[in-house]
Amino acid sequence: MPFERNTIALTGVCLASLLFGLEISSVPVILSKLESVLAADFKDLQWIMNAYTIACTTVLMATGTLADRFGRKRVMVATTVAFGLASLLCGLATSAPLLIAARFLQGLAGGAMLTCSVAVLSHQFQDGKARGKAFVAWSVVAGIGLGFGPAIGGLIVALSNWQWVFLIHVPLAILALAFIGAGVTESRDHNARKLDWAGMLTLSAAVFGFSYLITQGGDLGTGVRIGVTIASVAAFIAFVVAEKINPYPMFDFSVFRIRQFSGAIMGAIAMNFSYWPFIIYLPIYYSGVLGYDSTTTGLLLLVYTLPFMVMPPLAERLRARYQARIAIPLGLLTLGIGFIAMWVGSRLEGANWMTMLPGTLIAGIGIGLTNSPTTNTTTGAVSPDRAGMASGIDISARLITLAINIAVLGLLLTQGIAAYLGKALGPALDAGEIRTLAERIATGNLSDLARETPSLATLDPSGAIVHAALVNGFGWVMLYCGIGVLALSIIGFVIFGPKRVAPLERRFAAAE
């Protein structure tokens, strides 16, 4: 029966989204553990997360094309298998470089799997109302992974070891494969052409270059920094040119003439400008600033992530009643207010989890109001045979923004710490020593600082300066996220334009 087949297919796709969600939110909680067991420094920890997101961006558009050409079900099965194998490699890693490499492979598979998930749902549920319900279910299950991921990660480390944070994906991938194989209907775009290698390579080079520059720039000489900057900009320009001259580009810029699509893409960018990169650093705040253990930190992160799970039904009702032009900017406005509230709560005297609670809850509500309408609008704004391309652009926008902002937030955190240390310690430490100390403080592991920097025993015997420096660094990060997402909410509202849909857009706006 079609209904039963669609239900089975939806279950398989939702399990895949659960895998992806768990992988994003469970790993940040164990970063402090990885620092000690793998001898990883702050930049290694950033790359353990960023290798995954950068890898995702290298395959997103290629996956859309491959899925359209060779079959969305076939490609999704292959990518789910690859994700399970890459997770096994992550669990077997014995050093930070090996884990980073395995995370890159996992990101390749995860990004491809997620792209296929969106494309499969868009084709499997072609009725607008049914598609809306399917995407709500997909968002809720992804929210379960994202929401409970921190608690699951903390619990796994408390009861077993960090390897199982990755190994748990292997049986889940096998279960997802069973449902995908039984329920998903094969589909393809018969007009799909060959892979756009020029677009893939130039976009990947640009994203990697900018991320490397932000993350490693402080250790590079002036000439190298200038060279990397020029190369990254040149790669991005080459990407734009390649997509313009290719008759069958993977990144079709013509879809940006559709206001619904462009406005929704701003929502995708804004969410990953602030909320998702910050989930990597929020555990450091709870452990380093407030002194909570990994299990408590995981439970506290539920306040930040659980609203993502429970808000999609309300978000879809708002989108159906007021259109995406209201629902998405409203969600982003709420998200921005949440970050400003977190910034206020973190600066109060005697700050604790209670002072952070309002901001994290509001931010979680904001992301929950934004995510489902964004995904449904980007895929519903184009014709069904272009679902692979549209979902690829959507997820590319998310993960490129995420990769860049993981690096940016890390840079802001260390710069904020260094700025405070420079004022508090004066000439006692030179600029290089302050930068090195700031990177160590940014990991949140403050117990070993005195051993690594013996002069702190004299300069800061109580640890008050170090603690205040970490608070200052997080203040910079929270303000950046809050102000940035508020600005993007306004830009998105302007892009959506007036309520009336233009004739060019009306042909594709099936979701509105």
Protein Blocks (a to p, Z undefined) as FASTA:
>chain_A
ZZlmmmmmmmmmmmmmmmmmmmmmmmmmmmmmmmmmnopafklmmmmmmmmmmmmmmmmm
mmmmmmmmnopklmmmmmmmmmmmmmmmmmmpcbfklmmmmmmmmmmmmmmmmmmmmmmm
mmmmmbfklmmmmmmmmmmmmmmmmmmmmmmmmmmmmmmcfklmmmmmmmmmmmmmmmmm
mmmccdddfkbccddfklmmmmmmmmmmmmmmmmmmmmpcfklmmmmmmmmmmmmmmmmm
mmmmpmbdfbdfklmmpmklmmmmmmmmmmmmmmmmmmmmmmmmmmmmnopafklmmmmm
mmmmmmmmmmmmmmmmmmmmnojklmmmmmmmmmmmmmmmmmmmmmpghiafklmmmmmm
mmmmmmmmmmmmmmmmmmmmpcfklmmmmmmmmmmmmmmmmmmmmmmmmmmmmmmmmmmm
mmmnmmmbcfklmmmmmmmmmnopaklmmmmmmmlmmmmmnommmmmmmmmmmmmmmmmm
mmmmmmmmmmmmmmnopmbdcfklmmmmmmZZ
